[in-house]
């Protein structure tokens, strides 16, 4: 309000020539303005400054009344000046101003009545005129006091609403904000508090762990109950989030933020990574992260879903669908997909492959003599040996019963396939020792081989039939040997 004091001083200076009140202007306007500057710079916003400003306005009012000869229009300027005091919205400043204007009327008005050349009242009946002025001002002053209290209350409500809204925008959901019972009765504050409580309830009941992080400090603002149940309570929040114990690998948070800032719509959805609890145990999680740049400060909201059990279930289902549960080899379904892929590669890229059909020799007597548990042990041993003799790009699987199949990817010649088949037959013919009983069992194997480039298959079905026919030829020739389709081969 120093600017207003300067303005009024200039108004009074402009009025000085009217009744030659240069001396009064120097004696009142200049020191009043100087003191206003002193209070403004030494005690900004303090109560004493507000009280002085109220009195200063009244000093200018009195000076204007004196400079205009006490006309009724000048009294109306006092009402305008009191209205300016509403700038402070403080009833105490208005009371101080009222006291100042009443003292002005009392002292200078009395001085006028005894002949001092000042201009306050147009009438010489001092006490009656003073009483009329007091009564005249009282309703207006009461209205000003009421308005100042109401406006101050509204200003308090607005400031608190803005403060609470900013805290909500910054993600401060779980930290309590003290609000007095009187403030809670204010409609806007009550509405904002209700909104915050609803957001807090939503955050709390979210089933997935959630956290809000400030990006200017990279510190956690809020976490929900699911976060603390999953990762454990945070001992302190004044730590950089990239140093938080949840990161299994250093630099993960910085990498995520870089990706987030470059991502379209500033969103990362279901990023799979490994996180860890406070006790060091690890979880496979899907993390979603969104950046809110319209807030000050900028915040990031992340949610984490533990998918460890889901991935295990998916892996189990995959094994059930594509793995033979006894031998842990690919099952018939998986082998059929591999056959289609190998045939497609042969047709499109001219990459040859071979198929070896295997059938165990003497397996049924083992089941009949030693039981199905012994037969299962033999099948598991066969599975392990098939995995051991394969090249890295070959696929060996169980078709069912004691029938197996090997797909030789990138096998250039039938002779190479035949050599591999002979090696497999030799390996499978080694003895098997049963655990527990120590019984020594031996099974043989017969193999039939077809080659995509050299045995002339017209289709994938034709090629598997060639391998089966070669297998039957090997069995007819005495078993425990490998045969190439179209060529008799002794073991």
Secondary structure, DSSP 8 states (H G I E B T S, - for coil): -HHHHHHHHHHHHHHTTTTT-HHHIIIIIHHHHHHHHHHHHHSTT-HHHHHHHHHHHHHHHHHHHHHTTT-HHHHHHHHHHHHHGGGT--HHHHHHHHHHHHHHHHHHHHHHHTT-S--S-SSS-HHHHHHHHHHHHHHHHHHHHHHHHHHHHHHHHHHHHHHHHHHHHTT--SS-----HHHHTSHHHHHHHHHHHHHHHHHHH-SSEEEEEETTTTEEEEE-HHHHHHH---S-S-SBGGGSTTBSSTTHHHHHHHHHHHSGGGEEEEEEEEEE-TTS-EEEEEEEEEEETTSSS-EEEEEEEE-HHHHHHHHHHHHHHHB-TTT-SB-HHHHHHHHHHHHHHHHHH---EEEEEEEEESHHHHHHHH-HHHHHHHHHHHHHHHHHHS-TT-EEEEEETTEEEEEEET---HHHHHHHHHHHHHHHTS-EE-TTT--EE--EEEEEEEETTTS--SSHHHHHHHHHHHHHHHHHTTSSSEEETTB----
